[in-house]
Amino acid sequence: MTSTVPPRVAMNALFLHYPFSGTGRYLIHLMEGVGLSREVLSFGAAAFPPDRTLGVNVARLLATPFDSRSRRLAKVWFEQIALPSAARRAGGSVAHVPYFAAPLRPRLPTCVTVHDLVPLVRPEYRRTASERLYTALVVRGLASAERIITDSRASAVDLRERLRIPIDRIRVIPLGVDDRFRPLETDEERAWADSVLEKREIDRPYFLYVGGLDRRKNVDMLIRAFARLRQQRGRDHLLVIVGALRIGDSLFYHPGADLDHLGISAAVRLLGRVGDDEVRALQAKADAFVFPSLYEGFGLPPLEAMACGTPVVCSSASSLPEVVGTAGLLFDPKSEDALVAALDSIAGDADLRGYLGRAARERAADFTWERTVRATAAVWDELAAGR
């Protein structure tokens, strides 16, 4: 027996607390993109209230016995007990967990979005006993999820090979790119972008990196390759790095010591966290966006740069070729020589930069949030109809 009534989707909305993370953006696009075509019942966690600047409301904030004692335990209780129970009581017909936090005992047909398998692929992300225990918990929970959505074919392969998830339970649904990421289109926008560069003391051609500084992002190799580019190839570019710096955690790389040792401190701008509007200006004016990551479940930063018409020099690891395709220069992220050669070729060839910029924008147009939401809603319909 199948259902023709659109499902009532009970949504885990915890990541409204982290709206500027990749998962937070994904969640917001799902909630806003569905509109009136589906009823979404969103549940947040009282210990992780939604960011007040969003203007996005949740149906209910769920309390746990640990809210005032341990946020870590509060999160687990919310995911495993509070949310499944509340979703059932509220009359949901399907549940969606938009990140790797599958409940062991779902009360409704459930789909889980696994953006990547970082904790399994990279052992340094499960250093402590609590991290290992949590990873084991959510991996076991996948056995009860009727559908698993992932962002790339590479992650689907990881799910099959590492966790033995049957292919018929996996749906590959690529992410989209925000409309705000686009080329500079008017004299006023170009003047604004120039003012952003002036404020950041960027006074010559530059390469740009945007993303985290955890070790798998491979920024240390980018720093070394950039130093060689200047010293061996005579390039006078700057390197601009956007991303939060973390001190005292071995999981994260801090460039300071390497910049001093390599003698390139004056040629590198460490900007820390930067808002999306300013990132757009930095992307649109860069000679190239460089992304040397060793592992990604998808790769939003290079896609956002491509949408701005910026040439991309990108790692060939994991999912990234699926995003960049032939519209960028791909290199082996374990080869410093390959990155130096790619940066040198793009720094010295204006025609190549123009070609790659046009190809990047054309490629990025294939990735829309409308498609992501439509494909995700189809998964909800499958579950509600018992297919």
Secondary structure as GFF3:
##gff-version 3
##sequence-region A 1 387
A	DSSP	beta_strand	8	12	.	.	.	ID=ss1
A	DSSP	three_ten_helix	14	17	.	.	.	ID=ss2
A	DSSP	alpha_helix	22	34	.	.	.	ID=ss3
A	DSSP	beta_strand	39	45	.	.	.	ID=ss4
A	DSSP	beta_strand	60	62	.	.	.	ID=ss5
A	DSSP	alpha_helix	71	77	.	.	.	ID=ss6
A	DSSP	pi_helix	78	82	.	.	.	ID=ss7
A	DSSP	alpha_helix	83	89	.	.	.	ID=ss8
A	DSSP	beta_strand	94	97	.	.	.	ID=ss9
A	DSSP	beta_strand	110	113	.	.	.	ID=ss10
A	DSSP	alpha_helix	118	121	.	.	.	ID=ss11
A	DSSP	three_ten_helix	123	126	.	.	.	ID=ss12
A	DSSP	alpha_helix	129	141	.	.	.	ID=ss13
A	DSSP	three_ten_helix	142	144	.	.	.	ID=ss14
A	DSSP	beta_strand	147	150	.	.	.	ID=ss15
A	DSSP	alpha_helix	153	163	.	.	.	ID=ss16
A	DSSP	three_ten_helix	167	169	.	.	.	ID=ss17
A	DSSP	beta_strand	170	172	.	.	.	ID=ss18
A	DSSP	alpha_helix	187	199	.	.	.	ID=ss19
A	DSSP	beta_strand	206	210	.	.	.	ID=ss20
A	DSSP	three_ten_helix	215	217	.	.	.	ID=ss21
A	DSSP	alpha_helix	219	233	.	.	.	ID=ss22
A	DSSP	beta_strand	238	242	.	.	.	ID=ss23
A	DSSP	alpha_helix	256	262	.	.	.	ID=ss24
A	DSSP	three_ten_helix	265	267	.	.	.	ID=ss25
A	DSSP	beta_strand	268	272	.	.	.	ID=ss26
A	DSSP	alpha_helix	276	285	.	.	.	ID=ss27
A	DSSP	beta_strand	288	291	.	.	.	ID=ss28
A	DSSP	alpha_helix	300	307	.	.	.	ID=ss29
A	DSSP	beta_strand	312	315	.	.	.	ID=ss30
A	DSSP	alpha_helix	320	324	.	.	.	ID=ss31
A	DSSP	beta_strand	329	331	.	.	.	ID=ss32
A	DSSP	alpha_helix	336	347	.	.	.	ID=ss33
A	DSSP	alpha_helix	350	364	.	.	.	ID=ss34
A	DSSP	alpha_helix	369	384	.	.	.	ID=ss35
###
